Amino acid sequence: MISHPTPMQDEPMNSPMPLSLDAVTWFKVTDSNGRTLRAEELKPGADLRDRLRLAHRNYQLQGWSVDALLPGRWNFCASKAGRQILIGIRLPAAQTLSTQTQIGA
């Protein structure tokens, strides 16, 4: 596994999404008001691209119109019956990561 510096949630996600990170990340689905509809913790080293591809395909099969899933993207939008949601990988909050690091030390 390639080691990447671990960005934090409050840092901009300007770089392409790596295959995996050495930190807990989150798969989240949010509505157009920013409310979390679903959250799934992904363990360090999880295949982030594969998780996003799986979600992309599942939403297509459920009849949602989905944005193209371009390489390096952290998320995609889906719409159905006038409803729009954002599906993506989220980074851990800085506070959560520092707590985990202290516990593991």
C-alpha positions in Angstrom: 0.0 0.0 0.0 1.3 3.5 -0.9 1.5 5.8 2.1 -0.1 9.1 1.6 -0.1 12.1 4.0 -3.5 12.0 5.8 -5.5 15.1 5.0 -8.1 16.3 7.5 -11.8 17.1 7.0 -11.2 20.9 7.4 -8.5 20.9 4.6 -9.7 21.3 1.0 -9.9 18.0 -0.9 -8.2 19.5 -4.0 -6.1 16.5 -4.8 -7.3 13.4 -6.5 -8.7 10.7 -4.2 -6.0 8.0 -3.5 -6.7 4.3 -3.7 -6.6 4.2 0.1 -5.6 6.2 3.2 -3.9 5.1 6.4 -6.7 6.6 8.4 -10.4 5.9 9.1 -12.5 7.5 6.3 -16.3 7.7 5.9 -18.6 6.8 3.1 -21.5 9.3 3.4 -24.7 10.0 1.6 -26.2 13.5 2.2 -29.3 15.3 1.0 -29.5 18.7 -0.6 -29.7 20.3 2.9 -26.5 18.6 4.1 -28.3 16.1 6.3 -26.6 12.7 6.5 -28.8 10.0 5.2 -26.2 7.2 5.5 -22.8 6.9 7.0 -20.4 4.0 6.9 -17.0 3.9 8.6 -14.2 2.7 6.3 -11.2 1.2 8.0 -7.7 2.4 7.3 -6.4 0.9 4.0 -9.9 0.3 2.6 -10.2 0.6 -1.2 -11.9 4.0 -1.5 -12.3 3.9 -5.3 -13.9 0.5 -5.1 -16.4 1.6 -2.5 -17.4 4.6 -4.5 -17.7 2.5 -7.7 -20.0 0.1 -5.9 -22.2 2.9 -4.7 -22.3 4.4 -8.1 -23.5 1.2 -9.7 -26.0 0.5 -6.9 -27.6 3.9 -7.3 -27.8 3.4 -11.1 -29.5 0.0 -10.6 -32.0 1.7 -8.2 -33.1 4.1 -11.0 -31.1 7.2 -9.9 -29.5 9.4 -12.6 -25.9 9.6 -11.5 -23.0 11.9 -12.5 -20.1 10.4 -14.3 -17.6 8.8 -11.8 -14.4 10.3 -13.0 -11.0 9.1 -11.8 -9.8 10.8 -8.7 -13.2 12.2 -7.7 -14.2 12.0 -4.0 -17.9 12.0 -4.7 -20.8 12.1 -7.2 -24.3 13.4 -7.3 -27.5 11.4 -8.0 -31.0 12.6 -8.6 -34.4 10.9 -8.8 -37.9 12.3 -8.7 -36.8 15.8 -8.0 -34.5 14.7 -5.1 -30.8 15.2 -5.2 -28.2 13.5 -3.0 -24.4 13.6 -2.7 -22.6 10.3 -2.3 -18.9 10.3 -1.4 -15.9 9.6 0.7 -15.2 12.0 3.6 -12.1 12.5 5.6 -11.9 12.2 9.3 -12.3 15.3 11.5 -8.9 16.5 12.8 -10.1 16.0 16.4 -11.0 12.3 15.8 -7.7 11.5 14.1 -5.6 13.1 16.8 -7.6 11.2 19.5 -7.0 7.9 17.7 -3.3 8.6 17.4 -3.0 9.3 21.1 -4.9 6.2 22.0 -2.7 4.0 19.8 0.6 5.5 21.0 
